[in-house]
Amino acid sequence: MLKFGCHLSIKEGYLGAAKRAYSYKALSYQYFPKNPRSLSVKSYDHEDAEACRNFCLEHAIESIAHTPYPTSLTAERDKKEAVIQSLKNDLEIAEACGSLGVVVHFGSLLHSGGQIDSYKLMIETLNAVLEGWMGSSRLLIENNAGVIGSIGTTLEELTQIRKLCERPEKIGFCLDTCHAFASALWTGDNWADLAEKGEKLGYFQELKAVHLNNCKYPMGEGKDRHANILHSSGHIKEHQFEELIHSPVLQHALFVLETPKDMGVTHQEEIKELKKRFGQS
Ligand SMILES: [Zn+2]
């Protein structure tokens, strides 16, 4: 069974989000473990998290958490420490809710330094977050959309950063299809090559989730604007999604929508359509 789902709000708590996923007949979902606009550490409701974990186990629903927007793996000075504490907190909440991991974007290029300095800082931050981490939830690094001067758009960078960390076993990946298309990692027509390369690099073996998004702008423009999968003005075509979704290297992954909910189709309807169109493999 393909694990289609979507991003959901926790306004009704962690259990509330899980119940909503169930009501959508989703087998996966994503949530913000806390306020998405801040890096503050949250003292969360342990009972609610445990109830969420049990509910998901009972209904075979799997989840991932997503870090707040200000989280940057290449933050410097004071902000770096705040990011580390926030990420540790995200991991704890994800673990309590029974989630596979916490999605965090690859860092961005430092203004002051080059690529190597940016990678070094990212590795330092990842090491600091994972030091002493005993849980099974992992940090899931997401590929970047690839605006000019960006880093984190290639499978080589993603797998190399993981290898260079002290605890690679606590790091996995999340592939965003819109970002991959925007950065020309996935052109829409090179999936077979990408799958083969990703397997050789050990990328797909560590991949836990796909952010299933269409792209509002043409391939390679570096623009991170999501569109609905089907019947939308998105530039990724249906047969291209089909090839990706049915790819053997992704059969274990969660497919989580981060698509607009206000463009004529709700997430619930979109999940239903995905199942109908792409089937249960
Ligand atoms: Zn994403």
Residues whose N, C-alpha, C, O or C-beta is under 5 A from the ligand:
A	BS01	ZN	D176 H211
